């Protein structure tokens, strides 16, 4: 029997072949030989909700691909107050290359699966692979675009539009399809009501009120206070206001 070898996957570790980071994330910039070399330095692990992944002003010794789950990014003031400034999903890259210390605090909002690499391995690979350095630059530019889009959400949208935009973003990134062609989705809320209100700049009561309104209008269904089903993504999108919330495109554009 003849064994067929795919030149695009030959030599790639089996666990990399089905990984989102290989298909849509950072590792898609690497050829099979470089990917296999990087994989030898990697380690996979799961982290429970609430566990710190990167501390604010902490020395950066490793980077990670998010394989599943949601990571919460926060910034702190000198008096201890915190603000959620972003969320990361698979296959996002966690860490800030070219910096000695982190400028942000990262925490697992849900159970998170990570594939981690030593900082030295990534930096050495960037020297050998201009495509990898280019991909990291594209990620930085995409994150900047998404931050600007979220500024529009926070600055211009009404409370109902903010809550709908948040749900739409979560549905697109972690929701499992429960209908044809991705027209519907089901997911567990990755943040508490308090975290959602912090992220959106509105009160807990307003978050609860708007979730109830969406439920009563038949836009969403909620079970056990956290399980959300969106029967029609288009209806939810219409409640988001004039601009679609972030992640309207693949994470890395070509």
LOZALUM-960158 format. One record per residue (C-alpha): residue in three letters; x negated, y negated, z. Coordinates in steps of 0.2 Angstrom, whole numbers, always signed. Last residue first. Example, Ala and Ser with C-alpha at 12.3 -4.5 7.8 and 13.67 -1.06 7.14 Angstrom:
BEGIN
<rec><aa>SER</aa><x>-68</x><y>+5</y><z>+36</z></rec>
<rec><aa>ALA</aa><x>-62</x><y>+22</y><z>+39</z></rec>
END
This chain:
BEGIN
<rec><aa>UNK</aa><x>+19</x><y>-190</y><z>+18</z></rec>
<rec><aa>UNK</aa><x>+30</x><y>-194</y><z>+33</z></rec>
<rec><aa>UNK</aa><x>+26</x><y>-187</y><z>+50</z></rec>
<rec><aa>UNK</aa><x>+40</x><y>-187</y><z>+63</z></rec>
<rec><aa>UNK</aa><x>+53</x><y>-183</y><z>+49</z></rec>
<rec><aa>UNK</aa><x>+65</x><y>-198</y><z>+47</z></rec>
<rec><aa>UNK</aa><x>+79</x><y>-205</y><z>+57</z></rec>
<rec><aa>UNK</aa><x>+70</x><y>-202</y><z>+73</z></rec>
<rec><aa>UNK</aa><x>+76</x><y>-218</y><z>+82</z></rec>
<rec><aa>UNK</aa><x>+94</x><y>-224</y><z>+83</z></rec>
<rec><aa>UNK</aa><x>+104</x><y>-228</y><z>+67</z></rec>
<rec><aa>UNK</aa><x>+107</x><y>-246</y><z>+65</z></rec>
<rec><aa>UNK</aa><x>+124</x><y>-256</y><z>+64</z></rec>
<rec><aa>UNK</aa><x>+132</x><y>-248</y><z>+80</z></rec>
<rec><aa>UNK</aa><x>+130</x><y>-231</y><z>+88</z></rec>
<rec><aa>UNK</aa><x>+148</x><y>-227</y><z>+88</z></rec>
<rec><aa>UNK</aa><x>+148</x><y>-222</y><z>+70</z></rec>
<rec><aa>UNK</aa><x>+134</x><y>-210</y><z>+73</z></rec>
<rec><aa>UNK</aa><x>+145</x><y>-201</y><z>+86</z></rec>
<rec><aa>UNK</aa><x>+159</x><y>-199</y><z>+72</z></rec>
<rec><aa>UNK</aa><x>+146</x><y>-193</y><z>+60</z></rec>
<rec><aa>UNK</aa><x>+139</x><y>-180</y><z>+72</z></rec>
<rec><aa>UNK</aa><x>+156</x><y>-171</y><z>+73</z></rec>
<rec><aa>UNK</aa><x>+159</x><y>-158</y><z>+86</z></rec>
<rec><aa>UNK</aa><x>+146</x><y>-165</y><z>+98</z></rec>
<rec><aa>UNK</aa><x>+145</x><y>-154</y><z>+113</z></rec>
<rec><aa>UNK</aa><x>+137</x><y>-159</y><z>+130</z></rec>
<rec><aa>UNK</aa><x>+132</x><y>-148</y><z>+144</z></rec>
<rec><aa>UNK</aa><x>+127</x><y>-159</y><z>+159</z></rec>
<rec><aa>UNK</aa><x>+143</x><y>-162</y><z>+170</z></rec>
<rec><aa>UNK</aa><x>+147</x><y>-144</y><z>+171</z></rec>
<rec><aa>UNK</aa><x>+155</x><y>-145</y><z>+153</z></rec>
<rec><aa>UNK</aa><x>+156</x><y>-161</y><z>+143</z></rec>
<rec><aa>UNK</aa><x>+164</x><y>-163</y><z>+126</z></rec>
<rec><aa>UNK</aa><x>+160</x><y>-177</y><z>+114</z></rec>
<rec><aa>UNK</aa><x>+169</x><y>-189</y><z>+101</z></rec>
<rec><aa>UNK</aa><x>+186</x><y>-184</y><z>+107</z></rec>
<rec><aa>UNK</aa><x>+191</x><y>-201</y><z>+112</z></rec>
<rec><aa>UNK</aa><x>+193</x><y>-195</y><z>+130</z></rec>
<rec><aa>UNK</aa><x>+175</x><y>-188</y><z>+130</z></rec>
<rec><aa>UNK</aa><x>+168</x><y>-204</y><z>+122</z></rec>
<rec><aa>UNK</aa><x>+177</x><y>-214</y><z>+135</z></rec>
<rec><aa>UNK</aa><x>+171</x><y>-203</y><z>+149</z></rec>
<rec><aa>UNK</aa><x>+153</x><y>-205</y><z>+143</z></rec>
<rec><aa>UNK</aa><x>+155</x><y>-224</y><z>+143</z></rec>
<rec><aa>UNK</aa><x>+162</x><y>-224</y><z>+161</z></rec>
<rec><aa>UNK</aa><x>+148</x><y>-213</y><z>+167</z></rec>
<rec><aa>UNK</aa><x>+134</x><y>-224</y><z>+159</z></rec>
<rec><aa>UNK</aa><x>+143</x><y>-240</y><z>+165</z></rec>
<rec><aa>UNK</aa><x>+144</x><y>-233</y><z>+183</z></rec>
<rec><aa>UNK</aa><x>+125</x><y>-229</y><z>+183</z></rec>
<rec><aa>UNK</aa><x>+121</x><y>-247</y><z>+178</z></rec>
<rec><aa>UNK</aa><x>+114</x><y>-253</y><z>+161</z></rec>
<rec><aa>UNK</aa><x>+96</x><y>-255</y><z>+155</z></rec>
<rec><aa>UNK</aa><x>+97</x><y>-240</y><z>+143</z></rec>
<rec><aa>UNK</aa><x>+82</x><y>-230</y><z>+150</z></rec>
<rec><aa>UNK</aa><x>+86</x><y>-235</y><z>+168</z></rec>
<rec><aa>UNK</aa><x>+105</x><y>-230</y><z>+165</z></rec>
<rec><aa>UNK</aa><x>+99</x><y>-214</y><z>+158</z></rec>
<rec><aa>UNK</aa><x>+87</x><y>-210</y><z>+172</z></rec>
<rec><aa>UNK</aa><x>+101</x><y>-213</y><z>+185</z></rec>
<rec><aa>UNK</aa><x>+113</x><y>-202</y><z>+175</z></rec>
<rec><aa>UNK</aa><x>+100</x><y>-189</y><z>+176</z></rec>
<rec><aa>UNK</aa><x>+90</x><y>-185</y><z>+160</z></rec>
<rec><aa>UNK</aa><x>+88</x><y>-170</y><z>+149</z></rec>
<rec><aa>UNK</aa><x>+107</x><y>-169</y><z>+145</z></rec>
<rec><aa>UNK</aa><x>+110</x><y>-151</y><z>+140</z></rec>
<rec><aa>UNK</aa><x>+113</x><y>-149</y><z>+121</z></rec>
<rec><aa>UNK</aa><x>+126</x><y>-144</y><z>+108</z></rec>
<rec><aa>UNK</aa><x>+127</x><y>-150</y><z>+90</z></rec>
<rec><aa>UNK</aa><x>+139</x><y>-153</y><z>+76</z></rec>
<rec><aa>UNK</aa><x>+137</x><y>-158</y><z>+57</z></rec>
<rec><aa>UNK</aa><x>+121</x><y>-148</y><z>+56</z></rec>
<rec><aa>UNK</aa><x>+125</x><y>-141</y><z>+39</z></rec>
<rec><aa>UNK</aa><x>+138</x><y>-130</y><z>+46</z></rec>
<rec><aa>UNK</aa><x>+142</x><y>-130</y><z>+65</z></rec>
<rec><aa>UNK</aa><x>+135</x><y>-126</y><z>+82</z></rec>
<rec><aa>UNK</aa><x>+118</x><y>-134</y><z>+78</z></rec>
<rec><aa>UNK</aa><x>+106</x><y>-134</y><z>+93</z></rec>
<rec><aa>UNK</aa><x>+103</x><y>-151</y><z>+100</z></rec>
<rec><aa>UNK</aa><x>+85</x><y>-155</y><z>+105</z></rec>
<rec><aa>UNK</aa><x>+80</x><y>-169</y><z>+93</z></rec>
<rec><aa>UNK</aa><x>+95</x><y>-174</y><z>+84</z></rec>
<rec><aa>UNK</aa><x>+107</x><y>-172</y><z>+98</z></rec>
<rec><aa>UNK</aa><x>+95</x><y>-182</y><z>+110</z></rec>
<rec><aa>UNK</aa><x>+95</x><y>-197</y><z>+98</z></rec>
<rec><aa>UNK</aa><x>+114</x><y>-196</y><z>+95</z></rec>
<rec><aa>UNK</aa><x>+117</x><y>-196</y><z>+114</z></rec>
<rec><aa>UNK</aa><x>+106</x><y>-211</y><z>+117</z></rec>
<rec><aa>UNK</aa><x>+114</x><y>-220</y><z>+102</z></rec>
<rec><aa>UNK</aa><x>+131</x><y>-217</y><z>+109</z></rec>
<rec><aa>UNK</aa><x>+126</x><y>-223</y><z>+126</z></rec>
<rec><aa>UNK</aa><x>+118</x><y>-239</y><z>+119</z></rec>
<rec><aa>UNK</aa><x>+133</x><y>-242</y><z>+107</z></rec>
<rec><aa>UNK</aa><x>+145</x><y>-241</y><z>+122</z></rec>
<rec><aa>UNK</aa><x>+134</x><y>-253</y><z>+132</z></rec>
<rec><aa>UNK</aa><x>+133</x><y>-266</y><z>+118</z></rec>
<rec><aa>UNK</aa><x>+119</x><y>-266</y><z>+106</z></rec>
<rec><aa>UNK</aa><x>+107</x><y>-281</y><z>+103</z></rec>
<rec><aa>UNK</aa><x>+93</x><y>-281</y><z>+115</z></rec>
<rec><aa>UNK</aa><x>+92</x><y>-263</y><z>+121</z></rec>
<rec><aa>UNK</aa><x>+96</x><y>-255</y><z>+104</z></rec>
<rec><aa>UNK</aa><x>+85</x><y>-268</y><z>+95</z></rec>
<rec><aa>UNK</aa><x>+70</x><y>-264</y><z>+107</z></rec>
<rec><aa>UNK</aa><x>+73</x><y>-246</y><z>+103</z></rec>
<rec><aa>UNK</aa><x>+70</x><y>-249</y><z>+85</z></rec>
<rec><aa>UNK</aa><x>+54</x><y>-258</y><z>+89</z></rec>
<rec><aa>UNK</aa><x>+48</x><y>-243</y><z>+100</z></rec>
<rec><aa>UNK</aa><x>+52</x><y>-231</y><z>+85</z></rec>
<rec><aa>UNK</aa><x>+42</x><y>-242</y><z>+73</z></rec>
<rec><aa>UNK</aa><x>+27</x><y>-242</y><z>+85</z></rec>
<rec><aa>UNK</aa><x>+29</x><y>-223</y><z>+88</z></rec>
<rec><aa>UNK</aa><x>+29</x><y>-221</y><z>+69</z></rec>
<rec><aa>UNK</aa><x>+13</x><y>-231</y><z>+68</z></rec>
<rec><aa>UNK</aa><x>+4</x><y>-221</y><z>+82</z></rec>
<rec><aa>UNK</aa><x>+9</x><y>-205</y><z>+73</z></rec>
<rec><aa>UNK</aa><x>+3</x><y>-211</y><z>+57</z></rec>
<rec><aa>UNK</aa><x>-14</x><y>-215</y><z>+65</z></rec>
<rec><aa>UNK</aa><x>-14</x><y>-197</y><z>+73</z></rec>
<rec><aa>UNK</aa><x>-11</x><y>-190</y><z>+55</z></rec>
<rec><aa>UNK</aa><x>-25</x><y>-200</y><z>+48</z></rec>
<rec><aa>UNK</aa><x>-37</x><y>-194</y><z>+61</z></rec>
<rec><aa>UNK</aa><x>-32</x><y>-176</y><z>+57</z></rec>
<rec><aa>UNK</aa><x>-34</x><y>-179</y><z>+38</z></rec>
<rec><aa>UNK</aa><x>-51</x><y>-186</y><z>+41</z></rec>
<rec><aa>UNK</aa><x>-56</x><y>-168</y><z>+47</z></rec>
<rec><aa>UNK</aa><x>-73</x><y>-165</y><z>+54</z></rec>
<rec><aa>UNK</aa><x>-74</x><y>-181</y><z>+65</z></rec>
<rec><aa>UNK</aa><x>-56</x><y>-178</y><z>+71</z></rec>
<rec><aa>UNK</aa><x>-61</x><y>-160</y><z>+75</z></rec>
<rec><aa>UNK</aa><x>-74</x><y>-166</y><z>+87</z></rec>
<rec><aa>UNK</aa><x>-62</x><y>-178</y><z>+95</z></rec>
<rec><aa>UNK</aa><x>-49</x><y>-164</y><z>+97</z></rec>
<rec><aa>UNK</aa><x>-61</x><y>-152</y><z>+105</z></rec>
<rec><aa>UNK</aa><x>-69</x><y>-165</y><z>+117</z></rec>
<rec><aa>UNK</aa><x>-51</x><y>-169</y><z>+123</z></rec>
<rec><aa>UNK</aa><x>-48</x><y>-151</y><z>+128</z></rec>
<rec><aa>UNK</aa><x>-33</x><y>-144</y><z>+120</z></rec>
<rec><aa>UNK</aa><x>-15</x><y>-140</y><z>+126</z></rec>
<rec><aa>UNK</aa><x>+0</x><y>-131</y><z>+119</z></rec>
<rec><aa>UNK</aa><x>+14</x><y>-136</y><z>+129</z></rec>
<rec><aa>UNK</aa><x>+31</x><y>-129</y><z>+134</z></rec>
<rec><aa>UNK</aa><x>+42</x><y>-141</y><z>+144</z></rec>
<rec><aa>UNK</aa><x>+56</x><y>-137</y><z>+157</z></rec>
<rec><aa>UNK</aa><x>+66</x><y>-153</y><z>+157</z></rec>
<rec><aa>UNK</aa><x>+61</x><y>-171</y><z>+161</z></rec>
<rec><aa>UNK</aa><x>+42</x><y>-166</y><z>+162</z></rec>
<rec><aa>UNK</aa><x>+33</x><y>-182</y><z>+167</z></rec>
<rec><aa>UNK</aa><x>+21</x><y>-194</y><z>+158</z></rec>
<rec><aa>UNK</aa><x>+14</x><y>-210</y><z>+165</z></rec>
<rec><aa>UNK</aa><x>+7</x><y>-222</y><z>+154</z></rec>
<rec><aa>UNK</aa><x>-9</x><y>-232</y><z>+150</z></rec>
<rec><aa>UNK</aa><x>-20</x><y>-216</y><z>+151</z></rec>
<rec><aa>UNK</aa><x>-38</x><y>-218</y><z>+153</z></rec>
<rec><aa>UNK</aa><x>-53</x><y>-215</y><z>+142</z></rec>
<rec><aa>UNK</aa><x>-44</x><y>-221</y><z>+126</z></rec>
<rec><aa>UNK</aa><x>-48</x><y>-216</y><z>+108</z></rec>
<rec><aa>UNK</aa><x>-35</x><y>-203</y><z>+108</z></rec>
<rec><aa>UNK</aa><x>-19</x><y>-206</y><z>+118</z></rec>
<rec><aa>UNK</aa><x>-10</x><y>-191</y><z>+124</z></rec>
<rec><aa>UNK</aa><x>+5</x><y>-180</y><z>+121</z></rec>
<rec><aa>UNK</aa><x>+8</x><y>-176</y><z>+102</z></rec>
<rec><aa>UNK</aa><x>+26</x><y>-174</y><z>+97</z></rec>
<rec><aa>UNK</aa><x>+32</x><y>-157</y><z>+90</z></rec>
<rec><aa>UNK</aa><x>+44</x><y>-156</y><z>+100</z></rec>
<rec><aa>UNK</aa><x>+51</x><y>-170</y><z>+110</z></rec>
<rec><aa>UNK</aa><x>+45</x><y>-186</y><z>+118</z></rec>
<rec><aa>UNK</aa><x>+55</x><y>-199</y><z>+127</z></rec>
<rec><aa>UNK</aa><x>+51</x><y>-217</y><z>+129</z></rec>
<rec><aa>UNK</aa><x>+49</x><y>-233</y><z>+140</z></rec>
<rec><aa>UNK</aa><x>+57</x><y>-227</y><z>+157</z></rec>
<rec><aa>UNK</aa><x>+54</x><y>-241</y><z>+169</z></rec>
<rec><aa>UNK</aa><x>+46</x><y>-240</y><z>+186</z></rec>
<rec><aa>UNK</aa><x>+46</x><y>-251</y><z>+201</z></rec>
<rec><aa>UNK</aa><x>+31</x><y>-248</y><z>+213</z></rec>
<rec><aa>UNK</aa><x>+27</x><y>-266</y><z>+217</z></rec>
<rec><aa>UNK</aa><x>+12</x><y>-266</y><z>+205</z></rec>
<rec><aa>UNK</aa><x>+24</x><y>-262</y><z>+191</z></rec>
<rec><aa>UNK</aa><x>+25</x><y>-244</y><z>+183</z></rec>
<rec><aa>UNK</aa><x>+27</x><y>-238</y><z>+165</z></rec>
<rec><aa>UNK</aa><x>+36</x><y>-222</y><z>+161</z></rec>
<rec><aa>UNK</aa><x>+36</x><y>-208</y><z>+148</z></rec>
<rec><aa>UNK</aa><x>+48</x><y>-194</y><z>+150</z></rec>
<rec><aa>UNK</aa><x>+44</x><y>-177</y><z>+141</z></rec>
<rec><aa>UNK</aa><x>+58</x><y>-167</y><z>+134</z></rec>
<rec><aa>UNK</aa><x>+58</x><y>-148</y><z>+130</z></rec>
<rec><aa>UNK</aa><x>+49</x><y>-137</y><z>+118</z></rec>
<rec><aa>UNK</aa><x>+32</x><y>-136</y><z>+109</z></rec>
<rec><aa>UNK</aa><x>+25</x><y>-153</y><z>+115</z></rec>
<rec><aa>UNK</aa><x>+7</x><y>-153</y><z>+107</z></rec>
<rec><aa>UNK</aa><x>-6</x><y>-157</y><z>+121</z></rec>
<rec><aa>UNK</aa><x>-21</x><y>-168</y><z>+124</z></rec>
<rec><aa>UNK</aa><x>-35</x><y>-165</y><z>+137</z></rec>
<rec><aa>UNK</aa><x>-47</x><y>-174</y><z>+148</z></rec>
<rec><aa>UNK</aa><x>-39</x><y>-191</y><z>+149</z></rec>
<rec><aa>UNK</aa><x>-44</x><y>-201</y><z>+165</z></rec>
<rec><aa>UNK</aa><x>-28</x><y>-206</y><z>+174</z></rec>
<rec><aa>UNK</aa><x>-23</x><y>-224</y><z>+173</z></rec>
<rec><aa>UNK</aa><x>-4</x><y>-219</y><z>+175</z></rec>
<rec><aa>UNK</aa><x>-4</x><y>-200</y><z>+178</z></rec>
<rec><aa>UNK</aa><x>-2</x><y>-187</y><z>+164</z></rec>
<rec><aa>UNK</aa><x>+9</x><y>-171</y><z>+165</z></rec>
<rec><aa>UNK</aa><x>+18</x><y>-175</y><z>+181</z></rec>
<rec><aa>UNK</aa><x>+30</x><y>-161</y><z>+186</z></rec>
<rec><aa>UNK</aa><x>+48</x><y>-166</y><z>+188</z></rec>
<rec><aa>UNK</aa><x>+55</x><y>-152</y><z>+177</z></rec>
<rec><aa>UNK</aa><x>+45</x><y>-137</y><z>+177</z></rec>
<rec><aa>UNK</aa><x>+29</x><y>-135</y><z>+166</z></rec>
<rec><aa>UNK</aa><x>+26</x><y>-121</y><z>+154</z></rec>
<rec><aa>UNK</aa><x>+9</x><y>-116</y><z>+147</z></rec>
<rec><aa>UNK</aa><x>-1</x><y>-113</y><z>+131</z></rec>
<rec><aa>UNK</aa><x>-20</x><y>-114</y><z>+130</z></rec>
<rec><aa>UNK</aa><x>-30</x><y>-120</y><z>+116</z></rec>
<rec><aa>UNK</aa><x>-49</x><y>-119</y><z>+113</z></rec>
<rec><aa>UNK</aa><x>-48</x><y>-104</y><z>+101</z></rec>
<rec><aa>UNK</aa><x>-33</x><y>-113</y><z>+92</z></rec>
<rec><aa>UNK</aa><x>-45</x><y>-127</y><z>+87</z></rec>
<rec><aa>UNK</aa><x>-56</x><y>-115</y><z>+77</z></rec>
<rec><aa>UNK</aa><x>-40</x><y>-106</y><z>+69</z></rec>
<rec><aa>UNK</aa><x>-33</x><y>-123</y><z>+64</z></rec>
<rec><aa>UNK</aa><x>-50</x><y>-128</y><z>+56</z></rec>
<rec><aa>UNK</aa><x>-51</x><y>-112</y><z>+46</z></rec>
<rec><aa>UNK</aa><x>-32</x><y>-113</y><z>+41</z></rec>
<rec><aa>UNK</aa><x>-33</x><y>-131</y><z>+35</z></rec>
<rec><aa>UNK</aa><x>-28</x><y>-144</y><z>+47</z></rec>
<rec><aa>UNK</aa><x>-16</x><y>-159</y><z>+45</z></rec>
<rec><aa>UNK</aa><x>-1</x><y>-148</y><z>+50</z></rec>
<rec><aa>UNK</aa><x>-9</x><y>-147</y><z>+67</z></rec>
<rec><aa>UNK</aa><x>-2</x><y>-164</y><z>+72</z></rec>
<rec><aa>UNK</aa><x>+16</x><y>-160</y><z>+69</z></rec>
<rec><aa>UNK</aa><x>+29</x><y>-154</y><z>+56</z></rec>
<rec><aa>UNK</aa><x>+24</x><y>-136</y><z>+51</z></rec>
<rec><aa>UNK</aa><x>+10</x><y>-132</y><z>+63</z></rec>
<rec><aa>UNK</aa><x>+17</x><y>-143</y><z>+77</z></rec>
<rec><aa>UNK</aa><x>+33</x><y>-134</y><z>+75</z></rec>
<rec><aa>UNK</aa><x>+25</x><y>-117</y><z>+79</z></rec>
<rec><aa>UNK</aa><x>+30</x><y>-102</y><z>+69</z></rec>
<rec><aa>UNK</aa><x>+13</x><y>-99</y><z>+61</z></rec>
<rec><aa>UNK</aa><x>+3</x><y>-104</y><z>+76</z></rec>
<rec><aa>UNK</aa><x>+8</x><y>-89</y><z>+87</z></rec>
<rec><aa>UNK</aa><x>+1</x><y>-78</y><z>+73</z></rec>
<rec><aa>UNK</aa><x>-16</x><y>-86</y><z>+73</z></rec>
<rec><aa>UNK</aa><x>-21</x><y>-93</y><z>+56</z></rec>
<rec><aa>UNK</aa><x>-34</x><y>-83</y><z>+46</z></rec>
<rec><aa>UNK</aa><x>-23</x><y>-82</y><z>+31</z></rec>
<rec><aa>UNK</aa><x>-8</x><y>-94</y><z>+32</z></rec>
<rec><aa>UNK</aa><x>-10</x><y>-105</y><z>+16</z></rec>
<rec><aa>UNK</aa><x>-19</x><y>-92</y><z>+6</z></rec>
<rec><aa>UNK</aa><x>-5</x><y>-80</y><z>+9</z></rec>
<rec><aa>UNK</aa><x>-12</x><y>-62</y><z>+10</z></rec>
<rec><aa>UNK</aa><x>-2</x><y>-48</y><z>+2</z></rec>
<rec><aa>UNK</aa><x>-6</x><y>-30</y><z>+9</z></rec>
<rec><aa>UNK</aa><x>-7</x><y>-17</y><z>-5</z></rec>
<rec><aa>UNK</aa><x>+0</x><y>+0</y><z>+0</z></rec>
END
